[in-house]
C-alpha cells in the first residue's frame, strides 16, 4: 500500500524497519569507481578504472562502521531499481558484515520506477528519511547535485573514482559517524 507522506516527493510504501541510526549507502563512486555499466551477458562491469574492482572498499567501510554495531544500512544505489531484485539477494554483493546491517532501500518495487528515477538522489534519500524516521542518519554518495539544503550536513560526498578511500572523505565519514552516534 502506497501512502502520501508530507514532504515526500512521491508515494511510498511503509518501511519494515523504522528508527535507529541509519547510513544511506550508494555503491558507485563510494564502494568502487562510479564508472559501472550493465553489459549484456556480462552484467555489471567496471569500465575505465584500471587497478580497481567492484566493491573494493567493502572491508574499509566495515572497519569504519565497527564501533557502531547498532547502525543500519539503507541502500540508496540505483542498482536496486536497475536489478529489480530482492534487497537480500542484492546485498549479497556486499561483505558479510555489511550485509547483516542492510534493512532496506530508498527504492521499493511498489514505487513508480520512472518517477523515482526522475527524482534527484537527495530527494530520494529525504523521502526515505521521512518514511523511515531514523533517530539519526548520514548519506554516503558521490552525487551531490540537487541535494536539499536541509540534507547537506548529513551528506558525505565521496570521490567518484576513489570512493570512501579518498583521505578527506574517509576522515569526514569517521567524524560525522562519531558525532551522529554520540547523539543517539
ChimeraX attribute file (.defattr): number of C-alpha atoms within 10 A of each C-alpha:
attribute: neighborCount
match mode: 1-to-1
recipient: residues
	/A:1	8
	/A:2	11
	/A:3	12
	/A:4	13
	/A:5	16
	/A:6	11
	/A:7	11
	/A:8	18
	/A:9	16
	/A:10	18
	/A:11	18
	/A:12	22
	/A:13	17
	/A:14	16
	/A:15	15
	/A:16	8
	/A:17	13
	/A:18	15
	/A:19	14
	/A:20	16
	/A:21	21
	/A:22	26
	/A:23	23
	/A:24	25
	/A:25	21
	/A:26	21
	/A:27	24
	/A:28	24
	/A:29	22
	/A:30	31
	/A:31	28
	/A:32	25
	/A:33	27
	/A:34	22
	/A:35	14
	/A:36	18
	/A:37	12
	/A:38	13
	/A:39	10
	/A:40	7
	/A:41	6
	/A:42	8
	/A:43	11
	/A:44	13
	/A:45	13
	/A:46	19
	/A:47	13
	/A:48	12
	/A:49	14
	/A:50	8
	/A:51	5
	/A:52	15
	/A:53	14
	/A:54	18
	/A:55	16
	/A:56	18
	/A:57	22
	/A:58	21
	/A:59	16
	/A:60	14
	/A:61	19
	/A:62	17
	/A:63	13
	/A:64	14
	/A:65	21
	/A:66	13
	/A:67	12
	/A:68	14
	/A:69	8
	/A:70	13
	/A:71	18
	/A:72	23
	/A:73	22
	/A:74	24
	/A:75	24
	/A:76	25
	/A:77	19
	/A:78	17
	/A:79	17
	/A:80	20
	/A:81	19
	/A:82	11
	/A:83	12
	/A:84	14
	/A:85	13
	/A:86	13
	/A:87	19
	/A:88	13
	/A:89	9
	/A:90	15
	/A:91	20
	/A:92	12
	/A:93	13
	/A:94	20
	/A:95	16
	/A:96	13
	/A:97	15
	/A:98	20
	/A:99	19
	/A:100	14
	/A:101	19
	/A:102	21
	/A:103	18
	/A:104	23
	/A:105	21
	/A:106	25
	/A:107	27
	/A:108	19
	/A:109	13
	/A:110	11
	/A:111	16
	/A:112	13
	/A:113	15
	/A:114	9
	/A:115	11
	/A:116	19
	/A:117	14
	/A:118	9
	/A:119	15
	/A:120	16
	/A:121	23
	/A:122	22
	/A:123	19
	/A:124	20
	/A:125	24
	/A:126	21
	/A:127	22
	/A:128	25
	/A:129	22
	/A:130	13
	/A:131	22
	/A:132	20
	/A:133	17
	/A:134	18
	/A:135	15
	/A:136	18
	/A:137	24
	/A:138	24
	/A:139	25
	/A:140	25
	/A:141	26
	/A:142	22
	/A:143	21
	/A:144	16
	/A:145	9
	/A:146	12
	/A:147	17
	/A:148	13
	/A:149	8
	/A:150	8
	/A:151	15
	/A:152	15
	/A:153	10
	/A:154	18
	/A:155	22
	/A:156	24
	/A:157	22
	/A:158	27
	/A:159	21
	/A:160	19
	/A:161	20
	/A:162	20
	/A:163	25
	/A:164	29
	/A:165	19
	/A:166	14
	/A:167	13
	/A:168	14
	/A:169	19
	/A:170	19
	/A:171	14
	/A:172	16
	/A:173	24
	/A:174	15
	/A:175	11
	/A:176	18
	/A:177	22
	/A:178	14
	/A:179	11
	/A:180	17
	/A:181	18
	/A:182	9
	/A:183	9
	/A:184	9
